[in-house]
Amino acid sequence: MREETGTLKWTLTRARSAQWFALAVKPRFEKSVAQALAMKGYDTFLPLYKKHYRYGARSKDSEFPLFPGYVCCRFDVQSRLPILTTPGVIQVLGAGSLPIPLSDAEVISLRTAMRAQFPVEPYPFVDTGQRVRIKGGALAGVEGIVIACKQSLRLVLSISLLQRSVLLEIDRRLVCLEDISGSRDGRPWSAPGLTSLDALQGD
């Protein structure tokens, strides 16, 4: 009983101190690393997207990592040896030898979008613009940067430490947005009588 209590305390402590980190992995090792870490009991995140190929009369859908060469993993940085000894793992991303955690909000937003099964695709890194949060529906809580809003809403989700972004496109009528940036293209802005989306639509 005492041993079980000690194990439970250790597990809870580990969970409280765990953070999301990006792991640099060998080329084409993303899936095997994610699977190996999951088998060790770690929470991993490897976002994938589908690409359609046509070979004459035949066609095929293949899955590829949205961030080639990287796997996201949640762990206690003080106990990272089991992570580093996983085959295919090169290092934990950071500044020199100091690991730097990923933004929880960025990881949660991207995981939510992937779980909702909305189509996403790689996109050049974006870190300036009107930042918004989706307030309802399957994507509630997702934060990103609006780059266009006509019939569809084009929202960019980024992992800043990786300098990588993905593009999410959804029907603008399905979401209610909250402006959380207070800026447009890095500058304060306001548009009396207009919602944030209306202002963007006029661009």
LUMFI-279193 format. One record per residue (C-alpha): residue number from 0; x, y, z. Coordinates in Angstrom, 1 decimal. Example, Ala and Ser with C-alpha at 12.3 -4.5 7.8 and 13.67 -1.06 7.14 Angstrom:
BEGIN
@i=0	u=12.3	v=-4.5	w=7.8 $
@i=1	u=13.7	v=-1.1	w=7.1 $
***
This chain:
BEGIN
@i=0	u=0.0	v=0.0	w=0.0 $
@i=1	u=2.8	v=2.4	w=0.9 $
@i=2	u=4.6	v=1.6	w=-2.4 $
@i=3	u=1.4	v=2.3	w=-4.3 $
@i=4	u=0.9	v=5.6	w=-2.6 $
@i=5	u=4.5	v=6.6	w=-3.4 $
@i=6	u=4.0	v=5.7	w=-7.0 $
@i=7	u=0.8	v=7.7	w=-7.2 $
@i=8	u=2.6	v=10.8	w=-5.7 $
@i=9	u=5.5	v=10.4	w=-8.1 $
@i=10	u=3.0	v=10.2	w=-11.0 $
@i=11	u=1.1	v=13.3	w=-9.9 $
@i=12	u=4.3	v=15.3	w=-9.4 $
@i=13	u=5.5	v=14.3	w=-12.8 $
@i=14	u=2.2	v=15.3	w=-14.4 $
@i=15	u=2.2	v=18.7	w=-12.7 $
@i=16	u=5.8	v=19.5	w=-13.8 $
@i=17	u=5.4	v=18.3	w=-17.3 $
@i=18	u=5.5	v=20.8	w=-20.2 $
@i=19	u=5.3	v=20.5	w=-24.0 $
@i=20	u=8.6	v=20.4	w=-25.8 $
@i=21	u=9.6	v=19.9	w=-29.4 $
@i=22	u=12.0	v=17.0	w=-30.2 $
@i=23	u=14.2	v=17.1	w=-33.2 $
@i=24	u=14.2	v=13.7	w=-34.8 $
@i=25	u=16.0	v=11.9	w=-37.6 $
@i=26	u=14.4	v=12.2	w=-41.1 $
@i=27	u=11.4	v=10.0	w=-41.5 $
@i=28	u=11.5	v=8.9	w=-37.9 $
@i=29	u=8.6	v=11.1	w=-36.8 $
@i=30	u=6.0	v=8.3	w=-36.6 $
@i=31	u=8.3	v=5.7	w=-35.0 $
@i=32	u=9.5	v=8.2	w=-32.3 $
@i=33	u=5.9	v=9.2	w=-31.5 $
@i=34	u=4.8	v=5.6	w=-31.2 $
@i=35	u=7.9	v=4.7	w=-29.0 $
@i=36	u=7.3	v=7.6	w=-26.6 $
@i=37	u=3.6	v=6.8	w=-26.4 $
@i=38	u=4.5	v=3.2	w=-25.4 $
@i=39	u=6.6	v=4.7	w=-22.6 $
@i=40	u=3.6	v=6.5	w=-21.3 $
@i=41	u=4.3	v=10.0	w=-22.6 $
@i=42	u=1.8	v=12.3	w=-24.2 $
@i=43	u=2.9	v=13.0	w=-27.7 $
@i=44	u=1.6	v=15.1	w=-30.6 $
@i=45	u=2.5	v=14.5	w=-34.2 $
@i=46	u=0.2	v=16.5	w=-36.5 $
@i=47	u=-0.3	v=14.9	w=-39.9 $
@i=48	u=-1.9	v=16.0	w=-43.2 $
@i=49	u=-3.1	v=14.1	w=-46.2 $
@i=50	u=-1.8	v=14.6	w=-49.7 $
@i=51	u=-3.5	v=13.1	w=-52.7 $
@i=52	u=-1.4	v=11.5	w=-55.5 $
@i=53	u=-2.6	v=10.3	w=-58.9 $
@i=54	u=-0.8	v=7.6	w=-60.8 $
@i=55	u=-2.4	v=7.3	w=-64.2 $
@i=56	u=-5.9	v=5.8	w=-63.5 $
@i=57	u=-5.0	v=5.1	w=-59.9 $
@i=58	u=-4.9	v=7.5	w=-56.9 $
@i=59	u=-3.6	v=7.3	w=-53.4 $
@i=60	u=-3.8	v=9.4	w=-50.2 $
@i=61	u=-0.7	v=9.6	w=-48.1 $
@i=62	u=-0.1	v=11.1	w=-44.7 $
@i=63	u=2.9	v=13.4	w=-44.0 $
@i=64	u=4.0	v=15.3	w=-40.9 $
@i=65	u=3.0	v=18.9	w=-40.8 $
@i=66	u=6.3	v=19.7	w=-39.2 $
@i=67	u=8.9	v=17.3	w=-40.8 $
@i=68	u=11.7	v=16.5	w=-38.4 $
@i=69	u=9.9	v=17.3	w=-35.2 $
@i=70	u=7.7	v=15.5	w=-32.6 $
@i=71	u=5.9	v=17.3	w=-29.7 $
@i=72	u=6.1	v=15.6	w=-26.4 $
@i=73	u=4.9	v=16.5	w=-22.9 $
@i=74	u=7.4	v=15.6	w=-20.1 $
@i=75	u=9.3	v=16.8	w=-17.0 $
@i=76	u=12.5	v=18.4	w=-18.4 $
@i=77	u=14.4	v=17.3	w=-15.3 $
@i=78	u=13.7	v=13.7	w=-16.2 $
@i=79	u=14.4	v=13.7	w=-19.9 $
@i=80	u=16.8	v=10.8	w=-20.2 $
@i=81	u=14.1	v=8.3	w=-21.3 $
@i=82	u=13.2	v=10.8	w=-24.0 $
@i=83	u=16.8	v=11.3	w=-25.3 $
@i=84	u=17.5	v=7.6	w=-25.4 $
@i=85	u=14.5	v=6.9	w=-27.6 $
@i=86	u=15.8	v=5.7	w=-31.1 $
@i=87	u=15.5	v=8.5	w=-33.6 $
@i=88	u=15.5	v=11.4	w=-31.1 $
@i=89	u=18.3	v=13.9	w=-31.8 $
@i=90	u=17.7	v=16.6	w=-29.1 $
@i=91	u=15.1	v=18.7	w=-27.3 $
@i=92	u=14.8	v=22.1	w=-28.9 $
@i=93	u=15.9	v=25.1	w=-27.0 $
@i=94	u=18.7	v=27.7	w=-26.7 $
@i=95	u=21.9	v=25.8	w=-26.7 $
@i=96	u=21.7	v=23.1	w=-24.1 $
@i=97	u=18.7	v=24.7	w=-22.4 $
@i=98	u=15.4	v=23.2	w=-23.4 $
@i=99	u=12.6	v=25.7	w=-24.1 $
@i=100	u=9.0	v=24.7	w=-23.6 $
@i=101	u=6.4	v=25.2	w=-26.3 $
@i=102	u=3.4	v=27.5	w=-25.8 $
@i=103	u=0.5	v=25.5	w=-24.2 $
@i=104	u=-2.0	v=27.7	w=-26.1 $
@i=105	u=-0.4	v=27.0	w=-29.4 $
@i=106	u=-0.2	v=23.2	w=-28.9 $
@i=107	u=-3.8	v=23.0	w=-27.5 $
@i=108	u=-5.1	v=25.1	w=-30.5 $
@i=109	u=-3.4	v=22.9	w=-33.0 $
@i=110	u=-4.5	v=19.6	w=-31.3 $
@i=111	u=-8.1	v=20.9	w=-31.1 $
@i=112	u=-8.1	v=21.6	w=-34.8 $
@i=113	u=-6.6	v=18.2	w=-35.7 $
@i=114	u=-9.1	v=16.4	w=-33.5 $
@i=115	u=-12.0	v=18.2	w=-35.1 $
@i=116	u=-10.7	v=16.8	w=-38.4 $
@i=117	u=-10.8	v=20.0	w=-40.3 $
@i=118	u=-8.4	v=20.0	w=-43.3 $
@i=119	u=-5.1	v=21.6	w=-42.7 $
@i=120	u=-1.9	v=22.2	w=-44.7 $
@i=121	u=1.6	v=23.5	w=-44.2 $
@i=122	u=1.9	v=27.3	w=-44.5 $
@i=123	u=4.8	v=29.8	w=-44.3 $
@i=124	u=5.4	v=31.0	w=-40.7 $
@i=125	u=3.2	v=33.9	w=-39.7 $
@i=126	u=3.6	v=35.8	w=-36.4 $
@i=127	u=2.0	v=39.1	w=-37.0 $
@i=128	u=-1.6	v=40.0	w=-37.7 $
@i=129	u=-5.0	v=40.0	w=-36.1 $
@i=130	u=-5.0	v=37.3	w=-33.5 $
@i=131	u=-8.4	v=35.8	w=-32.6 $
@i=132	u=-9.9	v=33.0	w=-30.5 $
@i=133	u=-12.8	v=30.9	w=-31.7 $
@i=134	u=-15.6	v=31.1	w=-29.1 $
@i=135	u=-17.9	v=28.2	w=-30.0 $
@i=136	u=-18.3	v=24.9	w=-31.9 $
@i=137	u=-15.8	v=22.1	w=-32.4 $
@i=138	u=-13.0	v=24.6	w=-32.5 $
@i=139	u=-13.9	v=26.5	w=-29.4 $
@i=140	u=-10.7	v=27.9	w=-27.7 $
@i=141	u=-8.5	v=27.7	w=-30.8 $
@i=142	u=-6.3	v=30.7	w=-31.2 $
@i=143	u=-4.8	v=31.8	w=-34.5 $
@i=144	u=-4.1	v=34.7	w=-36.9 $
@i=145	u=-6.7	v=35.6	w=-39.5 $
@i=146	u=-5.2	v=36.2	w=-43.0 $
@i=147	u=-8.4	v=36.3	w=-45.0 $
@i=148	u=-12.2	v=36.2	w=-44.5 $
@i=149	u=-14.6	v=36.1	w=-47.4 $
@i=150	u=-17.0	v=33.1	w=-47.7 $
@i=151	u=-14.5	v=31.1	w=-45.7 $
@i=152	u=-12.2	v=32.0	w=-42.8 $
@i=153	u=-8.5	v=31.4	w=-43.4 $
@i=154	u=-6.9	v=31.0	w=-40.0 $
@i=155	u=-3.1	v=30.4	w=-39.4 $
@i=156	u=-2.1	v=28.3	w=-36.4 $
@i=157	u=1.6	v=28.5	w=-35.5 $
@i=158	u=4.2	v=26.8	w=-33.3 $
@i=159	u=6.4	v=29.8	w=-32.7 $
@i=160	u=9.5	v=27.9	w=-31.4 $
@i=161	u=9.5	v=25.8	w=-34.6 $
@i=162	u=8.9	v=28.9	w=-36.8 $
@i=163	u=6.2	v=26.7	w=-38.5 $
@i=164	u=2.6	v=27.4	w=-39.3 $
@i=165	u=-0.4	v=25.5	w=-40.7 $
@i=166	u=-3.4	v=26.9	w=-42.6 $
@i=167	u=-7.0	v=26.1	w=-41.5 $
@i=168	u=-9.9	v=27.0	w=-43.7 $
@i=169	u=-13.5	v=26.8	w=-42.4 $
@i=170	u=-16.9	v=28.3	w=-43.2 $
@i=171	u=-17.0	v=31.7	w=-41.4 $
@i=172	u=-20.7	v=31.2	w=-40.5 $
@i=173	u=-19.7	v=28.2	w=-38.3 $
@i=174	u=-17.6	v=30.2	w=-35.8 $
@i=175	u=-17.8	v=33.2	w=-33.5 $
@i=176	u=-14.5	v=35.0	w=-33.1 $
@i=177	u=-13.1	v=37.1	w=-30.3 $
@i=178	u=-10.3	v=39.6	w=-31.1 $
@i=179	u=-7.5	v=38.9	w=-28.6 $
@i=180	u=-4.7	v=40.9	w=-30.2 $
@i=181	u=-6.0	v=44.5	w=-30.2 $
@i=182	u=-3.9	v=45.1	w=-33.3 $
@i=183	u=-3.9	v=44.7	w=-37.1 $
@i=184	u=-0.6	v=43.9	w=-38.8 $
@i=185	u=1.1	v=44.8	w=-35.6 $
@i=186	u=-0.6	v=48.2	w=-35.2 $
@i=187	u=-3.5	v=49.1	w=-32.9 $
@i=188	u=-6.8	v=49.5	w=-34.9 $
@i=189	u=-10.5	v=50.0	w=-34.5 $
@i=190	u=-13.4	v=50.1	w=-36.8 $
@i=191	u=-16.5	v=51.6	w=-35.2 $
@i=192	u=-19.7	v=49.8	w=-36.2 $
@i=193	u=-17.9	v=46.9	w=-37.7 $
@i=194	u=-17.0	v=43.5	w=-36.3 $
@i=195	u=-13.4	v=42.3	w=-36.7 $
@i=196	u=-14.6	v=39.9	w=-39.5 $
@i=197	u=-16.4	v=42.7	w=-41.3 $
@i=198	u=-13.3	v=44.9	w=-41.3 $
@i=199	u=-11.3	v=42.1	w=-42.7 $
@i=200	u=-13.8	v=41.3	w=-45.4 $
@i=201	u=-13.4	v=44.8	w=-46.6 $
@i=202	u=-9.7	v=44.4	w=-47.3 $
***
